[in-house]
Amino acid sequence: MTEDYVEQVLSVVERIPRGRVTTYGAIADVVGGGPRQVGACLSRHGGPVPWWRVVRSDGSLPPSHHDEAGQAYVEEGTPLRRSGSVDIVAAFWSPQESGQRRRSR
């Protein structure tokens, strides 16, 4: 994972608006790689960015993230389902629609 790739992923995550989310796959579609590579990048380098705004395609997060992310969702007014997962249809933000273009690594 190159420094440039890390910067691209973190740049996308920084632009996700409060109360909205995107998916690991949507970020991968913009910056390259795959959803797991985006997840690994956030796992290692995502502390300073709003990592909780990146979810699985079904709106869920790994169980280890649920408590901290859940608090952030409530504070930001992120649409949630009764199950506590993000309502991905209501909350989805597309990095592609925001002017971010796929870059080569």
C-alpha positions as YAML, in Angstrom:
chain: A
units: angstrom
residues:
- id: 1
  name: MET
  ca: [0.00, 0.00, 0.00]
- id: 2
  name: THR
  ca: [1.66, 3.19, -1.17]
- id: 3
  name: GLU
  ca: [1.60, 6.53, 0.60]
- id: 4
  name: ASP
  ca: [-0.28, 8.00, -2.38]
- id: 5
  name: TYR
  ca: [-2.98, 5.32, -2.08]
- id: 6
  name: VAL
  ca: [-3.37, 6.00, 1.64]
- id: 7
  name: GLU
  ca: [-3.70, 9.74, 0.97]
- id: 8
  name: GLN
  ca: [-6.34, 9.12, -1.71]
- id: 9
  name: VAL
  ca: [-8.45, 6.92, 0.57]
- id: 10
  name: LEU
  ca: [-8.19, 9.31, 3.51]
- id: 11
  name: SER
  ca: [-9.05, 12.26, 1.25]
- id: 12
  name: VAL
  ca: [-12.29, 10.59, 0.17]
- id: 13
  name: VAL
  ca: [-13.21, 9.72, 3.76]
- id: 14
  name: GLU
  ca: [-12.56, 13.29, 4.91]
- id: 15
  name: ARG
  ca: [-15.11, 14.58, 2.39]
- id: 16
  name: ILE
  ca: [-18.01, 12.36, 3.49]
- id: 17
  name: PRO
  ca: [-20.58, 14.78, 4.94]
- id: 18
  name: ARG
  ca: [-21.80, 14.49, 8.54]
- id: 19
  name: GLY
  ca: [-24.78, 12.18, 8.79]
- id: 20
  name: ARG
  ca: [-23.91, 10.38, 5.57]
- id: 21
  name: VAL
  ca: [-21.92, 7.23, 4.77]
- id: 22
  name: THR
  ca: [-20.25, 5.52, 1.87]
- id: 23
  name: THR
  ca: [-19.01, 1.98, 1.42]
- id: 24
  name: TYR
  ca: [-15.60, 0.39, 1.21]
- id: 25
  name: GLY
  ca: [-16.49, -0.66, -2.34]
- id: 26
  name: ALA
  ca: [-17.54, 2.84, -3.42]
- id: 27
  name: ILE
  ca: [-14.20, 4.20, -2.27]
- id: 28
  name: ALA
  ca: [-12.39, 1.36, -4.07]
- id: 29
  name: ASP
  ca: [-14.28, 2.22, -7.26]
- id: 30
  name: VAL
  ca: [-12.81, 5.73, -7.07]
- id: 31
  name: VAL
  ca: [-9.25, 5.16, -5.86]
- id: 32
  name: GLY
  ca: [-8.61, 1.62, -7.09]
- id: 33
  name: GLY
  ca: [-7.93, -1.61, -5.29]
- id: 34
  name: GLY
  ca: [-10.76, -3.46, -3.64]
- id: 35
  name: PRO
  ca: [-12.99, -3.03, -0.58]
- id: 36
  name: ARG
  ca: [-10.64, -5.09, 1.60]
- id: 37
  name: GLN
  ca: [-7.68, -2.93, 0.63]
- id: 38
  name: VAL
  ca: [-9.67, 0.19, 1.56]
- id: 39
  name: GLY
  ca: [-10.58, -1.46, 4.88]
- id: 40
  name: ALA
  ca: [-6.95, -2.35, 5.57]
- id: 41
  name: CYS
  ca: [-5.93, 1.21, 4.79]
- id: 42
  name: LEU
  ca: [-8.49, 2.63, 7.21]
- id: 43
  name: SER
  ca: [-7.53, 0.08, 9.83]
- id: 44
  name: ARG
  ca: [-3.91, 1.20, 9.73]
- id: 45
  name: HIS
  ca: [-4.23, 4.90, 8.93]
- id: 46
  name: GLY
  ca: [-7.85, 5.99, 9.46]
- id: 47
  name: GLY
  ca: [-7.69, 7.25, 13.04]
- id: 48
  name: PRO
  ca: [-7.65, 10.97, 12.15]
- id: 49
  name: VAL
  ca: [-10.56, 10.78, 9.67]
- id: 50
  name: PRO
  ca: [-14.27, 9.98, 10.25]
- id: 51
  name: TRP
  ca: [-13.80, 6.24, 9.62]
- id: 52
  name: TRP
  ca: [-17.28, 5.45, 11.01]
- id: 53
  name: ARG
  ca: [-18.74, 6.98, 7.85]
- id: 54
  name: VAL
  ca: [-17.43, 4.01, 5.84]
- id: 55
  name: VAL
  ca: [-19.61, 0.92, 6.15]
- id: 56
  name: ARG
  ca: [-20.20, -2.43, 4.50]
- id: 57
  name: SER
  ca: [-22.59, -2.46, 1.55]
- id: 58
  name: ASP
  ca: [-25.43, -3.62, 3.84]
- id: 59
  name: GLY
  ca: [-24.91, -0.63, 6.18]
- id: 60
  name: SER
  ca: [-23.18, -2.60, 8.92]
- id: 61
  name: LEU
  ca: [-19.82, -2.22, 10.60]
- id: 62
  name: PRO
  ca: [-17.61, -4.86, 12.16]
- id: 63
  name: PRO
  ca: [-18.83, -5.55, 15.73]
- id: 64
  name: SER
  ca: [-15.67, -4.05, 17.21]
- id: 65
  name: HIS
  ca: [-16.62, -0.65, 15.74]
- id: 66
  name: HIS
  ca: [-20.29, -0.65, 16.68]
- id: 67
  name: ASP
  ca: [-20.21, 1.21, 20.02]
- id: 68
  name: GLU
  ca: [-18.00, 4.12, 18.98]
- id: 69
  name: ALA
  ca: [-19.58, 4.41, 15.54]
- id: 70
  name: GLY
  ca: [-23.10, 4.14, 16.97]
- id: 71
  name: GLN
  ca: [-22.48, 7.15, 19.19]
- id: 72
  name: ALA
  ca: [-21.17, 9.14, 16.21]
- id: 73
  name: TYR
  ca: [-24.23, 8.19, 14.12]
- id: 74
  name: VAL
  ca: [-26.58, 9.48, 16.80]
- id: 75
  name: GLU
  ca: [-24.60, 12.72, 17.22]
- id: 76
  name: GLU
  ca: [-24.51, 13.30, 13.45]
- id: 77
  name: GLY
  ca: [-28.14, 12.33, 12.79]
- id: 78
  name: THR
  ca: [-27.20, 9.47, 10.45]
- id: 79
  name: PRO
  ca: [-30.32, 7.56, 9.32]
- id: 80
  name: LEU
  ca: [-30.42, 4.20, 11.10]
- id: 81
  name: ARG
  ca: [-32.54, 1.07, 10.89]
- id: 82
  name: ARG
  ca: [-34.16, -0.45, 13.96]
- id: 83
  name: SER
  ca: [-31.34, -2.99, 14.03]
- id: 84
  name: GLY
  ca: [-28.85, -0.17, 14.64]
- id: 85
  name: SER
  ca: [-27.15, -0.51, 11.28]
- id: 86
  name: VAL
  ca: [-27.05, 2.45, 8.91]
- id: 87
  name: ASP
  ca: [-29.97, 2.90, 6.53]
- id: 88
  name: ILE
  ca: [-27.69, 2.73, 3.50]
- id: 89
  name: VAL
  ca: [-30.38, 3.90, 1.06]
- id: 90
  name: ALA
  ca: [-31.12, 7.06, 3.04]
- id: 91
  name: ALA
  ca: [-27.55, 7.82, 4.14]
- id: 92
  name: PHE
  ca: [-25.44, 6.85, 1.10]
- id: 93
  name: TRP
  ca: [-23.00, 9.44, -0.27]
- id: 94
  name: SER
  ca: [-21.26, 8.68, -3.56]
- id: 95
  name: PRO
  ca: [-17.62, 9.75, -3.91]
- id: 96
  name: GLN
  ca: [-18.05, 9.64, -7.70]
- id: 97
  name: GLU
  ca: [-20.94, 12.11, -7.67]
- id: 98
  name: SER
  ca: [-18.95, 14.50, -5.51]
- id: 99
  name: GLY
  ca: [-16.38, 15.13, -8.22]
- id: 100
  name: GLN
  ca: [-13.77, 12.61, -7.05]
- id: 101
  name: ARG
  ca: [-12.30, 10.80, -10.03]
- id: 102
  name: ARG
  ca: [-10.46, 7.51, -10.09]
- id: 103
  name: ARG
  ca: [-6.74, 8.00, -9.91]
- id: 104
  name: SER
  ca: [-4.09, 5.60, -11.01]
- id: 105
  name: ARG
  ca: [-1.85, 4.23, -8.28]
...
